Amino acid sequence: MAQGMKRLGTPIAALLGVALIALIATSWLINRDALRKAVEAQIRDVTGLELSVAGSIDISVLPASYISFHDVGLKGGGTSDPALHVDVLTANLRLLPLLLQRFEISDLTLLRPHIHVSLKADGESNWTPFIQTIARTMKPGADNQVSFSEIRIQDGVLDFQDAAAHASEKFEDIDLSLAWPSISRSFAATGQFDWRGERVDGSISFADFVAALSGERSGLKARIASAPLKLAFDGSVANRTSPMMEGTLTIDSPSLRNALRWTGQPQPGSGGFGRFALKARANVVGASIALTNVNVELDGNTAEGVMTYANNGRQTLQATLAADALDFTPYISTFRLLASGARDWNRQLFDLNGLSTTDLDMRLSAAKLTVGPSKFGRTAVGANLRNGTLALSVGEAQVYGGIAKGSFGIARSDTVADVKAQFQFTDVDLQACASELFGINKLSGRGNINVSLLASGSSPFGLVQSLDGTATVTGHDGAIAGFNAEQLLKRLERRPLSGGGNFRNGSTPYNNLTIAVKFADGIATAEDIRVEGPAAKITMTGTASVPTREYDMKGVASLNTASGFELPFVVQGPWDDPLIFPDPESLIRRSPASAPLLDMLKDRKGGDAVRSAIERITGSRRPASAESPTAENAKDSAKSN
């Protein structure tokens, strides 16, 4: 065996020696000028680019066979500026043809290339002539068949300019490997690059590269992966008259808000838009995308339907989606009508920038809908945003045990929001509805609510200051918490001066309730307020200030008895905890023993003492705003004395 190995090794060693001698001889005898011209000719035939070498040229046969051009500019196609500039362009050569003095490029390496792409208004670019040349040379039967197996780009930079959109982008630190279709018809590119501060890992492949370059239909697979966004497409592409793509589109992002910020898109509002995922059948024509069989997830909400997106100078999104359950709470979580921890309205200015960048036309239907504390049943909602005006419409929503319909609109005027709202609530739970909508928790029962409001302002406080419109409430079989009118009236009918006691306990049941108010510059004026109960009835007049959230009202409560006992009363103070007290003057007049005291109030010297006695008797103190003119005259007289 050892002798056999020696006999076999001898010819192998001789063959290697001859090859080594041939390589050395080739390196001495090679025609460097012919090599340079041959490489330049092959690059020109393949890409249509003319080499303009401003630096030195390095040629090596051993240990590696290559030719390197320094400071290379590639231009052509009628352009004056280089479409591509490379610090070092290296063409690796095939070894066996080189031994026969034939110069064939195996692959190319572009070190620190600077690629310039300029898109013209007519859709053509400075690379269009080169793409046409590549498509022509790669067609079957062409005189110069492509022979590159790979093109590698290291530490490259790409500048993109769109003349029509007046936009520019820059991709840096590009490391790509282009699998050139020297034998097969497919083409693939994989690598990484930096864009807007994020490292992007991407890949793209064409099933028929020649067809794709010619604008014919070809299979396409593309993938982009980065920290803010992942995108994948699997389908086909064509470019006969305009770019067309059809296939399955998948998008995934841990934060849609961050992804929109990274891609330079407008961010809607300031709440929500976190976890996002989409899978759909996509049909792309030019700048328009039609999505069918859509499965979309956003902030835990999932829906199905169809969507279209277009960017023809202005972004437009249309969608029709259906879901089992939707939660809109994240999108209103940062919106505060009231200042945190206070009764005052929020004075923070609105951010209305999101109303001016995108047009929206959306239809949503859900079996369950949650908006903050409100729980809706089956709901159909429409949203339309165009030219800075947002219109929301509720076709029908099951809420508060009844049905709600209406519309809500916001129009932007500089930093001011013009708001218009019209809603009808039919057979709803008045306690839940009034508490959530108006902050009033003293009312129970069932009924109808109609609201028509207009306001204009740059903050919630500004809106309530300019509030105009009307509101009506009709209810039945409920109660008003805070006082028991029947018990109070019966006690005071028997003993008017027995002491006021606590007027803020219990509740007043009613059979029918009618409330009609008119808003003007933030002040609600009672036009018709009637409470009709089984034992008593109440009528009220006065005003309520929306900006200060306070009542200033008067009323009359009467028993449904033969005596018809009536008691005037006053309601003053904050909405959530108002003061309710009877009119002391009326109580005194009903007491035969104390009525003469009212005449003594006219006496300037005794007025204060009598008033103090009356307050001790009735157990209530009237605020300054409720004092009678007689009492005020008495105080003035006391001061003058």
DAHU-V97599 format. One record per pair of residues at least 12 apart in sequence whose C-alpha atoms are under 10 Angstrom apart, sorted by the first residue. I is the first residue (numbers start at 0). GAP is how many residues later the second one is. Records with the same first field share a line. If there is no record, write none. Layout:
BEGIN
I: GAP, GAP
END
This chain:
BEGIN
18: 80
19: 42
21: 77, 78
22: 38, 39, 40, 42, 72, 73, 75, 76
23: 37, 38, 75
24: 74
25: 35, 36, 72, 73, 74, 75
26: 32, 33, 34, 35, 38, 71, 72
27: 33
28: 72
29: 29, 31, 68, 69, 71
30: 70
31: 25, 26, 27, 28, 35
33: 67, 68, 69
34: 24, 31, 32, 63, 66, 67, 68, 69
35: 21, 22, 23, 31, 32, 33, 67
36: 66
37: 64, 65, 66, 67
38: 12, 28, 52, 53, 54, 64, 65, 66
39: 12, 51
41: 61, 62, 63, 102, 103, 104, 105, 106
42: 31, 48, 62, 65, 103, 104, 105
43: 30, 32, 86, 89, 90
44: 88, 89, 91, 92, 98, 99, 100, 101
45: 84, 85, 87, 88, 89, 90, 91, 92, 98, 99, 100, 101, 102
46: 27, 29, 82, 83, 84, 85, 86, 87, 88, 89, 90, 99
47: 26, 27, 28, 29, 79, 81, 82, 83, 84, 85, 86, 89
48: 24, 25, 26, 27, 28, 33, 34, 35, 78, 80, 81, 84, 85
49: 22, 23, 24, 25, 26, 27, 32
50: 18, 21, 22, 23, 24, 25, 31, 33, 34
51: 17, 18, 19, 20, 21, 22, 23, 30, 33
52: 16, 17, 18, 19, 20, 21, 32, 33, 35, 36
53: 15, 16, 17, 18, 19, 33
54: 14, 15, 16, 17, 32, 33
55: 12, 13, 14, 15, 16, 32
56: 12, 13, 14, 31, 32, 33
57: 12, 32
58: 31, 32
59: 32, 33
60: 31, 32, 34, 37, 38
63: 28, 29, 30, 31
64: 26, 27, 28, 29, 30, 33, 40, 41
65: 24, 25, 26, 27, 28, 29, 39, 40, 41, 42
66: 22, 23, 24, 25, 26, 38, 41
67: 20, 21, 22, 23, 24, 40, 41, 42
68: 17, 18, 19, 20, 21, 22, 41
69: 16, 17, 18, 19, 20, 41
70: 14, 15, 16, 17, 18, 42
71: 12, 13, 14, 15, 16, 17, 38, 41
72: 12, 13, 14, 16, 40, 41
73: 12, 41
74: 51, 52, 55
75: 50, 51, 53, 54
76: 49, 50, 51, 52, 53, 55, 56
77: 48, 51
78: 47, 48, 50
79: 46
80: 35, 45
81: 32, 33, 34, 35, 44
82: 31, 32, 33, 34, 35, 43, 44, 47
83: 29, 30, 31, 32, 33, 43, 73, 74
84: 25, 26, 27, 28, 29, 30, 31, 71, 72
85: 23, 24, 25, 26, 27, 28, 29, 67, 70
86: 23, 24, 25, 26, 27, 69
87: 21, 22, 23, 24, 25
88: 19, 20, 21, 22, 23, 24, 64
89: 15, 17, 18, 19, 20, 21, 61, 62
90: 13, 14, 15, 16, 17, 18, 19, 57, 60
91: 12, 13, 14, 15, 16, 17, 56
92: 12, 13, 14, 15
93: 12, 13
103: 43, 44
104: 41, 42, 43, 44, 45
105: 41, 42, 43, 44, 45, 76
106: 40, 41, 42, 43, 44, 45, 71, 72, 73
107: 40, 41, 42, 43, 44, 45, 70
108: 41, 42, 43, 44, 45, 68
109: 41, 42, 43, 44, 45, 46, 65, 66
110: 41, 42, 43, 44, 45, 64
111: 41, 42, 43, 44, 45, 61, 62, 63
112: 40, 41, 42, 43, 44, 45, 60, 61
113: 41, 42, 43, 44, 45, 58, 60
114: 41, 42, 43, 44, 45, 55, 56
115: 41, 42, 43, 44, 45, 54
116: 41, 42, 43, 44, 45, 51, 52
117: 41, 42, 43, 44, 45, 50
118: 41, 42, 43, 44, 45, 46, 48, 49
119: 41, 42, 43, 44, 45
120: 41, 42, 43, 44, 45
121: 41, 42
122: 39, 40, 41, 119
124: 36, 37, 38
130: 82, 83
131: 81, 82
132: 80
133: 12, 76, 79, 80
134: 74, 75, 76, 77, 78, 79, 80
135: 74, 77, 78
136: 73
137: 43, 44, 47, 71, 72, 73, 75
138: 46, 70, 71, 72, 75
139: 70
144: 37, 38
145: 34, 35, 36, 37
146: 33, 34, 35, 36
147: 30, 31, 32, 33, 34, 35
148: 29, 30, 31, 32, 33, 34
149: 27, 28, 29, 30, 31, 32, 38, 39
150: 25, 26, 27, 28, 29, 38
151: 23, 24, 25, 26, 27, 37, 38, 39
152: 20, 21, 22, 23, 24, 25, 38
153: 19, 20, 21, 22, 23, 37, 38
154: 17, 18, 19, 20, 21, 37, 38
155: 15, 16, 17, 18, 19, 20, 37
156: 13, 14, 15, 16, 17, 18, 36, 37
157: 12, 13, 14, 15, 16, 35
158: 12, 13
163: 149
164: 147, 148
168: 26, 27
169: 24, 25, 26
170: 22, 23, 24, 25, 26, 29
171: 20, 21, 22, 23, 24, 25, 27
172: 19, 20, 21, 22, 26
173: 17, 18, 19, 20, 21, 25, 26
174: 15, 16, 17, 18, 19, 26
175: 13, 14, 15, 16, 17, 25, 26, 27
176: 12, 13, 14, 15, 26
177: 12, 13, 25, 26, 27
178: 26
179: 29
180: 27, 28, 29
183: 23, 24, 25
184: 21, 22, 23, 24, 25, 26
185: 19, 20, 21, 22, 23, 24, 25, 26, 32, 33, 34
186: 17, 18, 19, 20, 21, 22, 23, 25, 33
187: 15, 16, 17, 18, 19, 21, 32, 33, 34
188: 13, 14, 15, 16, 17, 33
189: 12, 13, 14, 15, 32, 33
190: 12, 13
191: 32, 33, 34
193: 32
194: 31, 67, 68
195: 66, 67, 68
196: 65
197: 28, 29, 30, 64
198: 26, 27, 28, 29
199: 24, 25, 26, 27, 28, 29, 30
200: 22, 23, 24, 25, 26, 29
201: 20, 21, 22, 23, 24, 28, 29, 30
202: 18, 19, 20, 21, 22, 29
203: 16, 17, 18, 19, 20, 28, 29
204: 13, 14, 15, 16, 17, 18, 29
205: 12, 13, 14, 15, 16, 29, 30, 31
206: 12, 13, 14, 29
207: 12
210: 26, 27, 28
211: 24, 25, 26, 27, 28
212: 25, 26
213: 24, 25, 26
214: 22, 23, 24, 25, 26, 27, 28, 29
215: 21, 22, 23, 24
216: 19, 20, 21, 22, 23, 27, 28
217: 17, 18, 19, 20, 21, 27
218: 15, 16, 17, 18, 19, 26, 27, 28
219: 13, 14, 15, 16, 17, 18, 25, 26, 27
220: 12, 13, 14, 15, 16, 26, 27
221: 12, 13, 27
222: 27
223: 27
224: 26, 27, 28
225: 27, 33
226: 26, 27, 28, 31, 32
227: 24, 25, 26, 27, 28, 29, 30, 31, 32, 33, 34, 35
228: 22, 23, 24, 25, 26, 27, 29, 30, 31, 33, 34, 47, 48
229: 20, 21, 22, 23, 24, 29, 47
230: 18, 19, 20, 21, 22, 46, 47
231: 16, 17, 18, 19, 20, 47
232: 12, 13, 14, 15, 16, 17, 18, 46, 48, 49
233: 12, 13, 14, 15, 16, 47, 48
234: 12, 13, 14, 46, 47, 48
235: 12, 47
236: 46, 47
237: 47
238: 46, 47
240: 44, 45
241: 42, 43, 44, 45
242: 41, 42, 43, 44
243: 39, 40, 41, 42, 43, 44, 45
244: 37, 38, 39, 40, 41, 44
245: 35, 36, 37, 38, 39, 43, 44, 45
246: 33, 34, 35, 36, 37, 44
247: 31, 32, 33, 34, 35, 43, 44, 45
248: 29, 30, 31, 32, 33, 34, 42, 45
249: 27, 28, 29, 30, 31, 32, 45, 46
250: 25, 26, 27, 28, 29, 45
251: 23, 24, 25, 26, 27, 44, 45
252: 21, 22, 23, 24, 25, 45
253: 19, 20, 21, 22, 23, 44, 45
254: 17, 18, 19, 20, 21, 22, 43, 44
255: 16, 17, 18, 19, 20, 21, 42, 43
256: 12, 13, 14, 15, 16, 17, 18, 19
257: 15, 16
258: 14, 15, 17
259: 13
264: 50, 92, 93
265: 49, 87, 88, 89, 90, 91, 92
266: 86, 87, 90, 91
267: 63, 83, 84, 85, 86, 87, 89, 90
268: 62, 63, 65, 66, 81, 82, 83, 84, 85, 86
269: 60, 61, 62, 63, 64, 65, 81, 84
270: 57, 58, 59, 60, 61, 62, 63, 64
271: 26, 27, 56, 57, 58, 59, 60, 61, 62
272: 25, 26, 27, 57, 58
273: 23, 24, 25, 26, 56
274: 22, 23, 24, 25, 26
275: 20, 21, 22, 23, 24, 25, 26
276: 18, 19, 20, 21, 22, 23, 25
277: 16, 17, 18, 19, 20, 24, 25, 26
278: 12, 13, 14, 15, 16, 17, 18, 25
279: 12, 13, 14, 15, 16, 24, 25, 26, 27
280: 12, 13, 14, 25
281: 12, 25, 26
282: 25
283: 24, 25, 26
284: 25
285: 24, 25, 26
286: 22, 23, 24, 25, 26, 28
287: 20, 21, 22, 23, 24, 27, 28, 29
288: 18, 19, 20, 21, 22, 28
289: 16, 17, 18, 19, 20, 28, 29
290: 14, 15, 16, 17, 18, 28
291: 12, 13, 14, 15, 16
292: 12, 13, 14
293: 12, 13, 25, 26, 27
294: 26
295: 25, 27
297: 28, 29
298: 27, 28, 29, 31, 32
299: 25, 26, 27
300: 22, 23, 24, 25, 26, 27
301: 19, 20, 21, 22, 23, 24, 25
302: 17, 18, 19, 20, 21, 22, 23, 61, 62, 63
303: 15, 16, 17, 18, 19, 20, 60
304: 14, 15, 16, 17, 18, 58, 59
305: 12, 13, 14, 15, 16
306: 12, 13, 14, 54, 55
307: 12, 53
308: 50, 51
309: 49
310: 47
313: 42, 43, 44, 45, 73
314: 42, 43, 44, 45
315: 41, 42, 43, 44, 45, 69, 70
316: 41, 42, 43, 44, 45, 67, 68
317: 41, 42, 43, 44, 45, 65, 66
318: 41, 42, 43, 44, 45, 64
319: 41, 42, 43, 44, 45, 62
320: 41, 42, 43, 44, 45
321: 41, 42, 43, 44, 45, 58
322: 41, 42, 43, 44, 45, 46
323: 41, 42, 43, 44, 45, 54
324: 40, 41, 42, 43, 44, 45, 51, 52, 53, 54
325: 38, 39, 40, 41, 42, 43, 44, 45, 50, 53
326: 39, 41, 42, 43, 44, 45, 48
327: 41, 42, 43, 44
328: 40, 41, 42, 43, 44, 45
329: 41, 42
330: 40, 41
331: 39, 40
332: 38, 39
334: 13, 15, 125
335: 12, 123, 124
336: 122, 123, 124, 126, 127
337: 122, 123
338: 121, 122
342: 204, 205, 206, 231, 232, 233
343: 117, 203, 204, 205
344: 114, 115, 116, 117, 118, 119, 201, 202, 203, 204
345: 113, 114, 115, 116
346: 111, 112, 113, 114, 115, 116
347: 110, 111, 112, 113, 114
348: 66, 67, 108, 109, 110, 111, 112, 113
349: 65, 66, 67, 107, 108, 109, 110
350: 64, 65, 66, 107, 108
351: 36, 58, 59, 60, 61, 62, 63, 64, 65, 106
352: 35, 59, 61, 62
353: 31, 34
354: 30, 31, 32, 33, 34, 35, 55, 56, 57
355: 29, 30, 31, 32, 33, 34, 56
356: 28, 29, 30, 31
357: 27, 28, 29, 30
358: 25, 26, 27, 28, 29, 30, 31
359: 23, 24, 25, 26, 27, 30, 31
360: 21, 22, 23, 24, 25, 29, 30
361: 19, 20, 21, 22, 23, 30
362: 17, 18, 19, 20, 21, 29, 30
363: 15, 16, 17, 18, 19, 30
364: 13, 14, 15, 16, 17, 30, 31, 32
365: 12, 13, 14, 15, 31
366: 12, 13, 30, 31
367: 29, 30, 31
368: 28, 29, 30
371: 64
372: 63
373: 25, 26, 58, 59, 62, 63
374: 23, 24, 25, 26
375: 21, 22, 23, 24, 25, 26, 27, 28
376: 19, 20, 21, 22, 23, 24, 25, 26
377: 18, 19, 20, 21, 25
378: 15, 16, 17, 18, 19, 20, 24, 25, 26
379: 13, 14, 15, 16, 17, 18, 25
380: 12, 13, 14, 15, 16, 24, 25, 26
381: 12, 13, 25
382: 24, 25, 26
383: 25
384: 24, 25, 26
385: 25
386: 24, 25
387: 22, 23, 24, 25, 26
388: 20, 21, 22, 23, 24, 28, 29, 30
389: 18, 19, 20, 21, 22, 29
390: 16, 17, 18, 19, 20, 28, 29, 30
391: 14, 15, 16, 17, 18, 29
392: 12, 13, 14, 15, 16, 28, 29, 30
393: 12, 13, 14, 29
394: 12
396: 28
397: 27, 28, 30
398: 26, 27, 28, 29, 30, 33, 34
399: 25, 26, 27, 28, 29, 30, 31, 32, 33, 46
400: 24, 25, 26, 27, 28, 29, 31, 32, 45
401: 23, 24, 25, 26, 27, 44, 45, 46
402: 21, 22, 23, 24, 25, 45
403: 19, 20, 21, 22, 23, 24, 44, 45, 46
404: 17, 18, 19, 20, 21, 45
405: 15, 16, 17, 18, 19, 44, 45, 46
406: 13, 14, 15, 16, 17, 45
407: 12, 13, 14, 15, 44, 45
408: 12, 13, 45
409: 45, 46
410: 45
411: 44, 46
412: 43, 44, 45
413: 44
414: 42, 43, 44
415: 40, 41, 42, 43, 46, 47
416: 38, 39, 40, 41, 42, 43, 45, 46
417: 36, 37, 38, 39, 40, 45
418: 34, 35, 36, 37, 38, 44, 48
419: 32, 33, 34, 35, 36, 47, 48, 49
420: 30, 31, 32, 33, 34, 48
421: 28, 29, 30, 31, 32, 47, 48, 49
422: 26, 27, 28, 29, 30, 48
423: 24, 25, 26, 27, 28, 47, 48
424: 22, 23, 24, 25, 26, 48
425: 20, 21, 22, 23, 24, 48
426: 18, 19, 20, 21, 22, 47, 48, 49
427: 17, 18, 19, 20, 21, 47
428: 14, 15, 16, 17, 18, 19, 46, 49
429: 12, 13, 14, 15, 16, 17, 18, 19, 43, 44, 45, 46, 48
430: 12, 13, 14, 15, 47, 48, 49
431: 12, 13, 14
432: 13, 14, 15, 16
433: 15, 39
434: 141
437: 108, 137
438: 110, 136, 137
439: 135, 136, 137
440: 39, 40, 134, 135, 136
441: 37, 38, 39, 40, 41, 65, 133, 134, 135
442: 32, 35, 36, 37, 38, 39, 64, 65, 66
443: 31, 32, 33, 34, 35, 36, 37, 65, 66
444: 29, 30, 31, 32, 33, 34, 35, 64, 65, 66, 67, 68
445: 28, 29, 30, 31, 32, 33, 66, 67
446: 26, 27, 28, 29, 30, 31, 65, 66, 67
447: 24, 25, 26, 27, 28, 66
448: 22, 23, 24, 25, 26, 66, 67
449: 20, 21, 22, 23, 24, 66
450: 18, 19, 20, 21, 22, 66
451: 16, 17, 18, 19, 20, 66, 67
452: 14, 15, 16, 17, 18, 65, 66, 67
453: 12, 13, 14, 15, 16, 65, 66, 67
454: 12, 13, 14, 65, 66, 67
455: 12
459: 87
460: 61, 85, 86, 87
461: 60, 85
462: 58, 59, 83, 84
463: 55, 56, 57, 58, 59, 81, 82, 83, 84, 85
464: 55, 56, 57, 58, 80, 81, 82, 83
465: 53, 54, 55, 56, 57, 80, 81
466: 51, 52, 53, 54, 55, 56, 57, 79, 80
467: 50, 51, 52, 53, 54, 55, 56
468: 48, 49, 50, 51, 52, 53, 55
469: 46, 47, 48, 49, 50, 54, 55, 57
470: 44, 45, 46, 47, 48, 53, 55
471: 42, 43, 44, 45, 46, 55, 56, 57
472: 40, 41, 42, 43, 44, 56
473: 38, 39, 40, 41, 42, 55, 56, 57
474: 35, 36, 37, 38, 39, 40, 56
475: 33, 34, 35, 36, 37, 38, 55, 56, 57
476: 32, 33, 34, 35, 36, 55, 56
477: 29, 30, 31, 32, 33, 34, 35, 55
478: 27, 28, 29, 30, 31, 32, 33, 34, 52, 54
479: 26, 27, 28, 29, 30, 33, 51
480: 23, 24, 25, 26, 27, 28
481: 21, 22, 23, 24, 25, 26, 95, 96, 97, 98
482: 19, 20, 21, 22, 23, 24, 25, 26, 97, 98
483: 19, 20, 21, 22, 23, 24, 25, 52
484: 18, 20, 21, 22, 23, 24, 48, 50, 51, 52, 53, 72, 73, 74, 82
485: 21, 22, 23, 47, 48, 49, 50, 51, 71, 72, 73, 74
486: 16, 19, 20, 21, 48, 49, 72
487: 12, 13, 14, 15, 17, 69, 79, 94
488: 47, 68, 69, 70, 76, 77, 78, 93
489: 68, 69, 75
491: 73, 74, 75, 90, 95, 98
492: 66, 70, 71, 72, 73, 74, 94, 97, 98
493: 96, 97
494: 92, 95, 96
495: 88, 90, 91, 92, 93, 94, 95, 96, 98, 121, 122
496: 87, 90, 91, 92, 93, 94, 96, 97, 117, 119, 120, 121, 122
497: 89, 119, 120, 121
498: 88, 116, 117, 118, 119, 120, 121
499: 81, 82, 84, 87, 115, 116, 117, 118, 119, 120
500: 80, 117, 118, 119
501: 78, 79, 117, 118
502: 76, 77, 78, 79, 117
503: 73, 74, 75, 76, 77
507: 23, 24, 25, 26, 27, 28, 29, 30
508: 22, 23, 24, 25, 26, 27, 28
509: 20, 21, 22, 23, 24, 25, 26, 27, 28
510: 20, 21, 22, 23, 24, 26
511: 18, 19, 20, 21, 22, 25
512: 16, 17, 18, 19, 20, 24, 25
513: 14, 15, 16, 17, 18, 25
514: 12, 13, 14, 15, 16, 24, 25
515: 12, 13, 14
516: 12, 24, 25, 26, 27
517: 25
518: 24, 25, 26, 27
520: 24, 25, 26
521: 22, 23, 24, 25, 26, 27
522: 20, 21, 22, 23, 24, 25, 26
523: 18, 19, 20, 21, 22, 27
524: 16, 17, 18, 19, 20, 27, 28
525: 14, 15, 16, 17, 18, 27
526: 13, 14, 15, 16
527: 12, 13
528: 12, 13, 26
529: 25, 26
530: 26
531: 25, 26, 28
532: 26, 27
533: 25, 26
534: 23, 24, 25, 26
535: 21, 22, 23, 24, 25, 28, 29, 30
536: 19, 20, 21, 22, 23, 29
537: 17, 18, 19, 20, 21, 28, 29, 30, 31
538: 15, 16, 17, 18, 19, 29
539: 13, 14, 15, 16, 17, 28, 29, 30, 31
540: 12, 13, 14, 15, 29
541: 12, 13, 28, 29
542: 29
543: 28, 29, 30, 31
544: 29, 30
545: 29
547: 25, 26, 27
548: 24, 25, 26, 27
549: 21, 22, 23, 24, 25, 26, 27, 28
550: 19, 20, 21, 22, 23, 24, 26, 27, 28
551: 18, 19, 20, 21, 22, 26, 27, 73, 74
552: 16, 17, 18, 19, 20, 27
553: 14, 15, 16, 17, 18, 26, 27, 28, 29
554: 12, 13, 14, 15, 16, 27, 28
555: 12, 13, 14, 26, 27
556: 12, 25
565: 20
566: 15, 16, 17, 19, 20
567: 13, 14, 15, 16, 17, 18, 19
568: 12, 13, 14, 15, 17
569: 12, 13, 52, 56
571: 51, 54
580: 38, 39, 40, 41
581: 36, 38, 40
582: 35, 37, 38, 39, 43
583: 30, 31, 33, 34, 35, 36, 37, 38
584: 13, 29, 33, 42, 43
586: 27, 31
587: 26, 29, 30
593: 20, 23
596: 13, 14, 16, 17
597: 12, 13, 16, 32
598: 31
600: 29, 30, 32, 33
601: 28, 29, 31, 32
602: 27, 28, 30, 31, 34
603: 26, 27, 29, 30, 31, 32, 33, 34, 37
604: 29, 30, 32, 33, 36
605: 28, 32
606: 23, 24, 25, 26, 27, 28, 30, 31
607: 23, 26, 27, 30
610: 20, 23
END
